Amino acid sequence: MNKLSADAIKMLNEGKNIATIATVMPDGSPQATVVWIDTDGEHVIFNTAEGRVKTENLRRDPRVAIAVTDADNPYEQVTIRGRVVEFAHEGADAHIDALAKKYLGVDEYPLRTPDEQRVIVKIAPA
């Protein structure tokens, strides 16, 4: 497994930088979604809900490309290619709340619906 570069870790940890996640649709066409992003220093991590297009795409084909854009300078970004190595429900609600704190400054994710199941997606760089 490749390691995240120092630049990538900095972009993932600092500020309110967002990422565009590119996945592969069943017909082979690309699908891109903007997400809040996180890292454990080894993996790129994002949080989504079960049943979303990106989640279904990644369960079928774990390949992913990620472009993390600097919130203060949209012309500065890092690109990471990798594969999903884990989908985790445990801790997913707390994780989306932590991301809401980082990105929105609120203690709880405000867009949660009663019937959604959150999932943490962990990506290893390729």
N, C-alpha and C positions, 0 to 999 in steps of 0.2 A: 504494500500500500504506500502510495506517495504521501508526503506530508504537506500540510498547508504552509504556504510561504509566510514570512513575517508580514509582508504587505497585506496578504489576505486576512491574517488574524487581526491585524490592526483595523482593517475595514469592517470586519465582522463584529469587533468589540466596541469600537469608538462611535459615539454619536448615534444618530437615528438613521443610519444608512439602510436603505432598503435593497432588496434583491429581486431580480427577475429570474424565475425558475422556468427552464424550458424542458418539457417532457415530450414524449412521442405518442401521438394518437394511434388508435388501432390501424388506421389506413396508412401510417407512416409519416403523416404530416406533423409539423411541430405545433406545440401548444405552449403558450407563455403566460405566466401569472406573476404578478408582483406580490411579494410576501415580506413579512418581518423576518429577520434572520438572527441567528445566534451561533455560537460555537462552544465546544468544550475544549478547544485547543487542538484537537485531533480531527474532529468531524464538523461539517456544516450541519446546522440543525434549524429546522423550521417547524411550525405547528399549523395544522389544518384540521378539517373535519372529515370524517368518513363520508364517502359518497361523492366527494368533489371530483371533478374531472382529473385534476392533477394526481390525486390520491389513487384513483383507478388506473391511470396511465402508469404510475410508478410501481404499482403492485404487479402489473403485467410486464413492464419493461423497466428495470431499475436504473437505466442510464439517464443522466441528467446533466444539463449545463446551467451554470449559475453566473449571472452578472451582478456584482454588488456595486452599487453606485454611491459615490460620496454625496451625502445630503447637502453639503456646502458648495460642492463643485461637481455638477452633473457630468462634466467632461472627464472626470477621474473615476476609474473603476478597476476592479479586478475581476477576472473571469476564472471560474473553477469548473472543471469537468469531473464527474465522479459517478458513483453508483450508490443507490440506497442500500444500506446494510442493516437497517432496523426500522420497524414501525412499532411504536410503544404507546399504549393507552395509559399505563401507570405514570402518574405525574404530569399528564398532558394538560389537565385543567390548571394546575399550579403554574405550569410553563407558559400557557397563554396569558395568564394573569401577570407574570413577570415581564412578558413582552409588552403587554398593555402599559405597564408601569414605565418601561423604557421608552416606548414610542408615543404614548398619549399622556403619561404622567398621572394615570389613574390606577387604583389598586386592583380593580377587577375588569376583565375584558367585557366591554359594554355590548358587544354584538352577539353574545352567546344566546343560542335558542334552547329551550327546554329539552328538545329531543335530539340535539346533536351530540355526537361522540367525538371528542377531540383526539388527535393523534399526533405524536411527535415523530417527525421523519428525520432520520440520521443518515448523513451522506458521507462516504469516505472519498477523498479526492483520488483521482486516477492518474 
